[in-house]
Amino acid sequence: MRKFLIKLSKIERRYIYLTLFLALTLPLIFPPNFPQKMSPTVKSVFEFIDTLPPGSHVLLSADYDASVLPEVDPMYRAVLKHCILRGVVPIGMTLYPQGAVLALDAFKEAEEYLGARRDTDYVFLGYQAGFQAVILGIGENIKNVFPKDYFGTPIDSIPAMRGVNNYKDIALVISFSGSSVPVTWVIYAYSKYHQKVAAAVTAVSAADFYPYIQTGQFVGMLAGMKGAAEYEYAVRKIMKDEGIEKLPPAKAVKGMDANSIGHLLIMLFIIIGNLGYFASKRRK
């Protein structure tokens, strides 16, 4: 056994890299779809939306660009589908110029897989310059900030926007971002208008937002690919329960499957290396 451990600990580096490569790529091609248990911050957002009465409105602000697409985009898609499945009207917008195209693709996916109808099941306002001025303007009258939607339709003529004037008519704002934009929503929407806000952010920036959760300034938070996978897994379960056979790609769940297997393999190599080291020392 000792000789075997010593020999195993001296595996050539190229074989280790090859094994790791296979461990990361095969789950993406043949996803095992490991169950994803919701963390408390993700569960808070999920349950908030899940218990909203049909016809409620949730503002989804795609405040991100292509640099954080792998982490943040699956969150946006999952939350969007969740809203539509529960009869909640998602209002899409962005404070980033690049965010409009990225978010629009998510709405098109919702049309394809859920049969969502523009102006009835969802509204897409697109991008508006001004940043803080946009957030403050929505608090006064959203029609002054977005007189028309992304497609040029006047807001007054959109059925899904009837009765929506400001934050009083919006149940929740979720800022999807790879930067500090969610804090801007807290400062200008939560502090002044008492608007409920949630965040969906990258893993590397998540630590900066936990104080806002502890103080109740955020309803909850989706953090990194893990948060995206947890929410995505729950939404796909709803779709299956409702008999929807054609499901969209589970990008976040696939990513977490590969991530989990890769980390487990690295831990295994570390254990083998240490066992081989101690076995060789003992022999001496």
C-alpha positions in Angstrom: 0.0 0.0 0.0 2.8 2.4 0.9 4.6 1.7 -2.4 1.4 2.3 -4.3 0.8 5.7 -2.5 4.4 6.7 -3.3 4.0 5.8 -6.9 0.7 7.5 -7.1 2.1 10.7 -5.7 4.6 10.8 -8.5 2.1 10.9 -11.3 3.4 13.1 -14.2 2.0 16.6 -14.3 0.6 16.2 -17.8 -1.7 13.4 -16.6 -3.0 15.5 -13.8 -3.8 18.4 -16.2 -5.5 16.0 -18.6 -7.6 14.5 -15.9 -8.6 18.0 -14.7 -9.4 19.1 -18.2 -11.7 16.1 -18.6 -13.3 16.7 -15.2 -14.2 20.3 -16.3 -15.3 19.7 -19.8 -17.3 16.4 -19.6 -19.9 17.8 -17.2 -20.5 20.6 -19.7 -21.2 18.1 -22.5 -22.9 15.5 -20.3 -24.3 17.5 -17.4 -25.1 15.4 -14.3 -27.5 18.1 -13.0 -26.5 17.9 -9.3 -29.2 19.2 -7.0 -28.7 22.8 -5.9 -29.8 23.8 -2.4 -30.7 27.4 -2.0 -28.6 29.6 0.2 -30.5 31.9 2.6 -29.9 35.1 0.5 -31.1 33.4 -2.7 -34.1 31.9 -1.0 -35.1 35.3 0.3 -35.3 36.7 -3.3 -37.0 33.5 -4.6 -39.7 33.4 -1.9 -40.3 37.2 -2.2 -41.2 36.8 -5.9 -42.9 33.4 -5.5 -45.4 34.9 -3.0 -46.3 38.0 -5.0 -49.8 38.2 -6.3 -50.2 37.8 -10.1 -50.2 41.1 -11.8 -47.5 42.6 -9.5 -44.5 44.3 -11.2 -40.8 43.6 -10.6 -38.2 45.9 -12.1 -35.2 43.9 -13.5 -32.3 46.3 -14.2 -29.6 44.7 -16.3 -26.7 46.8 -15.0 -23.9 44.6 -16.5 -21.9 44.1 -19.7 -20.3 41.2 -21.5 -17.3 40.9 -19.1 -19.6 39.4 -16.4 -21.9 37.5 -18.7 -21.2 34.0 -17.5 -22.2 34.8 -13.9 -24.8 37.5 -14.1 -26.7 36.6 -17.3 -28.0 33.2 -16.0 -29.4 35.0 -13.0 -31.2 37.5 -15.1 -32.7 34.8 -17.2 -33.8 32.7 -14.2 -35.4 35.5 -12.3 -37.2 36.7 -15.5 -38.7 33.2 -16.1 -39.7 32.9 -12.5 -41.7 36.2 -12.7 -43.5 35.1 -15.9 -44.3 31.6 -14.5 -45.9 33.2 -11.4 -47.9 35.8 -13.4 -45.6 38.7 -12.2 -44.9 41.3 -14.8 -41.1 41.9 -15.2 -40.1 45.3 -16.4 -36.7 45.2 -18.1 -34.4 48.2 -18.1 -30.7 48.9 -17.8 -28.4 51.7 -16.7 -25.6 50.3 -18.9 -25.7 50.9 -22.7 -24.5 47.3 -23.3 -27.1 45.8 -21.0 -30.0 46.4 -23.4 -28.9 43.9 -26.0 -27.9 41.3 -23.3 -31.2 41.6 -21.5 -33.3 41.6 -24.7 -31.9 38.2 -25.5 -33.1 36.9 -22.2 -36.7 38.2 -23.0 -36.6 36.5 -26.4 -35.7 33.2 -24.6 -38.7 33.7 -22.3 -40.9 34.1 -25.4 -39.5 30.9 -26.9 -39.8 28.7 -23.9 -42.7 30.2 -22.0 -44.7 31.8 -24.7 -44.3 35.2 -23.0 -46.0 38.1 -24.9 -44.4 41.6 -25.1 -46.5 44.4 -23.5 -48.8 41.9 -21.9 -46.6 39.4 -19.9 -43.5 41.6 -19.8 -42.3 45.1 -20.6 -38.8 46.0 -22.0 -37.9 49.7 -21.6 -34.2 49.3 -22.6 -31.5 51.8 -21.8 -31.8 55.4 -20.6 -28.8 57.7 -19.9 -28.6 59.5 -16.6 -27.8 56.8 -14.0 -28.8 58.4 -10.6 -31.2 60.7 -12.4 -32.9 57.7 -13.9 -33.4 56.0 -10.5 -34.7 59.2 -9.0 -36.9 59.9 -12.0 -38.6 56.5 -11.7 -39.5 57.5 -8.1 -41.5 60.5 -9.4 -43.0 59.2 -12.6 -41.6 56.4 -14.7 -43.3 57.7 -17.8 -41.2 60.9 -17.7 -38.0 58.8 -17.7 -39.2 56.2 -20.3 -41.9 57.9 -22.4 -41.5 55.0 -24.9 -40.3 51.4 -24.5 -37.3 49.9 -26.3 -39.4 49.3 -29.4 -40.8 52.8 -29.6 -44.2 52.0 -28.2 -45.6 54.8 -25.9 -45.8 53.7 -22.3 -49.4 54.8 -22.0 -50.4 52.4 -24.7 -48.8 49.3 -23.1 -51.4 47.2 -21.3 -48.9 45.8 -18.8 -47.9 49.3 -17.7 -51.4 50.5 -16.8 -51.4 51.7 -13.2 -47.6 51.7 -13.0 -46.4 55.3 -12.2 -43.5 55.0 -9.7 -42.0 52.8 -7.1 -45.3 52.6 -5.2 -46.5 50.4 -8.0 -43.3 48.2 -8.2 -43.0 45.4 -5.7 -39.2 44.9 -6.1 -36.2 46.2 -7.9 -33.4 43.8 -8.7 -30.1 45.2 -9.9 -28.0 42.6 -11.8 -24.4 43.9 -11.8 -20.7 43.2 -11.7 -19.9 46.5 -10.0 -21.3 48.6 -7.1 -24.5 49.7 -9.0 -26.8 47.8 -6.6 -25.6 50.2 -3.8 -26.7 53.1 -6.0 -30.2 51.7 -6.1 -30.1 51.5 -2.3 -29.0 55.1 -2.0 -31.5 56.6 -4.4 -34.4 54.2 -4.5 -34.5 52.5 -1.1 -33.4 55.5 1.1 -35.6 58.1 -0.6 -38.6 56.1 -1.8 -38.4 53.1 0.5 -38.3 50.8 -2.6 -37.5 47.2 -1.8 -34.2 46.3 -3.6 -32.3 43.0 -4.2 -28.9 42.4 -5.8 -27.6 39.8 -8.2 -23.8 40.2 -8.4 -20.5 38.4 -9.2 -18.9 36.2 -6.6 -15.9 38.4 -6.3 -18.0 41.4 -5.3 -20.5 39.6 -3.1 -18.7 40.3 0.1 -19.2 44.0 -0.3 -23.0 43.6 -0.2 -23.5 41.5 2.8 -23.7 44.5 5.2 -26.7 45.8 3.2 -28.5 42.4 3.7 -27.8 42.4 7.4 -29.3 45.9 7.7 -32.3 45.0 5.6 -31.5 47.3 2.8 -31.4 44.4 0.4 -34.3 41.8 0.4 -31.7 39.2 -0.7 -28.9 38.5 -3.0 -27.8 36.1 -5.8 -24.0 35.8 -5.7 -21.9 34.4 -8.5 -22.4 31.3 -10.5 -23.5 29.4 -7.3 -26.3 31.8 -6.7 -27.3 31.7 -10.4 -27.3 27.8 -10.4 -29.4 27.7 -7.2 -32.1 30.0 -8.7 -31.9 28.4 -12.1 -32.4 24.9 -10.7 -35.5 26.0 -8.7 -37.0 27.7 -11.8 -36.4 24.6 -13.9 -38.1 22.5 -11.3 -41.2 24.8 -11.5 -41.2 24.4 -15.3 -41.0 20.6 -15.0 -43.8 20.6 -12.4 -46.0 22.6 -14.8 -45.4 20.1 -17.6 -43.2 22.3 -19.7 -41.2 19.7 -21.7 -38.9 22.0 -23.7 -36.5 23.6 -21.1 -33.9 26.2 -21.8 -30.1 25.5 -21.4 -29.1 25.2 -17.8 -25.9 27.3 -18.2 -25.4 28.0 -14.5 -26.1 24.5 -13.3 -23.7 23.1 -15.9 -21.1 25.5 -14.8 -21.5 24.6 -11.1 -21.4 20.9 -11.9 -18.1 21.3 -13.7 -16.8 23.6 -10.9 -17.8 21.2 -8.2 -16.2 18.1 -9.9 -13.0 20.2 -10.6 -12.7 21.2 -7.0 -13.3 17.7 -5.7 -10.6 16.4 -8.1 -8.1 19.0 -6.9 -8.8 18.1 -3.3 -8.3 14.4 -4.2 -4.9 15.2 -5.8 -3.8 17.2 -2.7 -4.8 14.3 -0.4 -2.9 11.7 -2.6 0.1 14.0 -2.7 0.2 14.3 1.0 -0.3 10.6 1.6 2.5 9.8 -0.8 4.8 12.3 0.9 4.2 10.9 4.4 4.5 7.3 3.1 7.9 8.1 1.6 9.1 9.9 4.8 8.0 6.9 6.9 10.0 4.5 4.6 13.1 6.6 5.2 
